């Protein structure tokens, strides 16, 4: 069985929030092309979603037994997590190149991290 990798997509939320319908359509076309290319190369997408804006986040922190729940992100960042894919592959370097080529045309970044699977 192939390893699972989470592809975390980072970018400027203001860019997406202010994008014209044409730019949004082009970017969604890039995601469809990415999904198709993953399938063609044998990278199996097993999950993923676009995330809402960080300003709508709820953050929970624990410090010495005290829980704090606040609205918004924990820290102010220039780039925020905008979405993710969960992909099964044994070729993470190839997946990383494909991700950069097809999904980062307007800047931003991606982080690929292994998903740890515990046996029951």
C-alpha positions in Angstrom: 0.0 0.0 0.0 1.2 3.5 -0.8 2.1 6.1 1.8 -0.5 8.8 2.5 0.7 12.4 2.1 -1.2 15.6 3.0 -0.6 18.4 0.6 -1.2 21.7 2.5 -1.8 24.7 0.2 -0.7 28.1 1.6 -1.4 31.5 0.1 -2.5 35.1 0.4 -6.2 35.1 1.4 -6.6 38.6 0.1 -5.7 37.4 -3.4 -8.5 34.9 -3.4 -11.0 37.2 -1.7 -10.4 39.9 -4.3 -10.1 37.6 -7.3 -12.3 38.2 -10.3 -14.7 35.4 -11.3 -12.4 34.8 -14.3 -9.4 34.3 -12.0 -11.4 32.1 -9.7 -12.5 30.0 -12.7 -8.9 29.6 -13.9 -7.7 28.5 -10.5 -10.5 26.0 -10.2 -9.6 24.7 -13.7 -6.0 24.3 -12.4 -7.3 22.1 -9.5 -9.3 20.0 -11.9 -6.2 19.6 -14.1 -4.2 18.7 -10.9 -6.7 16.0 -10.0 -6.6 14.6 -13.5 -2.8 14.6 -13.6 -2.7 12.9 -10.2 -4.9 10.2 -11.5 -2.9 9.7 -14.7 0.4 9.4 -12.7 -1.1 7.0 -10.2 -1.3 9.4 -7.3 -4.6 8.5 -5.6 -6.5 11.4 -4.1 -8.4 10.1 -1.0 -9.5 13.4 0.5 -9.3 17.2 0.4 -11.2 20.4 0.7 -11.0 24.2 0.3 -10.9 25.9 3.7 -12.8 29.0 4.7 -10.9 32.2 5.5 -8.8 32.3 8.7 -10.8 35.3 10.0 -13.7 32.8 10.6 -11.5 30.4 12.5 -11.9 29.4 16.1 -8.7 28.8 18.0 -8.4 26.6 21.1 -5.2 26.7 23.2 -4.3 24.8 26.4 -1.9 26.3 28.9 -1.3 24.7 32.2 -4.8 23.2 32.3 -6.5 26.4 31.3 -8.4 26.4 28.0 -8.7 29.5 25.9 -11.1 29.7 23.0 -10.8 32.8 20.7 -12.2 33.9 17.4 -9.7 34.1 14.5 -6.3 32.5 13.9 -3.8 32.0 16.7 -1.2 34.2 15.0 -1.2 36.7 12.2 0.5 35.4 9.1 1.1 36.7 5.6 0.0 33.3 4.2 -2.8 31.1 5.5 -3.8 27.5 4.9 -6.3 27.6 2.1 -6.9 23.9 1.4 -5.5 20.5 1.4 -5.4 17.1 -0.5 -4.7 13.7 1.0 -2.9 11.6 -1.6 -1.6 8.1 -1.6 1.7 7.7 -3.4 5.2 6.2 -3.1 6.6 9.0 -5.2 6.4 12.1 -3.0 9.1 13.9 -5.0 7.1 13.5 -8.2 4.0 14.6 -6.4 5.8 17.7 -5.1 6.9 18.7 -8.6 3.4 18.2 -10.0 1.9 20.3 -7.1 4.3 23.1 -7.8 3.8 23.0 -11.6 0.0 23.0 -11.5 -1.1 24.6 -8.3 1.3 27.4 -7.5 1.0 29.5 -10.7 -0.1 32.6 -8.7 2.4 32.2 -5.9 1.8 30.7 -2.5 3.3 27.5 -1.4 2.6 23.9 -0.5 3.8 21.7 2.2 3.7 17.9 1.8 3.6 16.0 5.1 3.3 12.3 5.7 0.1 11.1 7.3 0.8 8.8 10.2 -1.6 5.7 10.2 -1.9 3.7 13.4 -3.0 0.1 13.2 -6.1 -0.6 15.4 
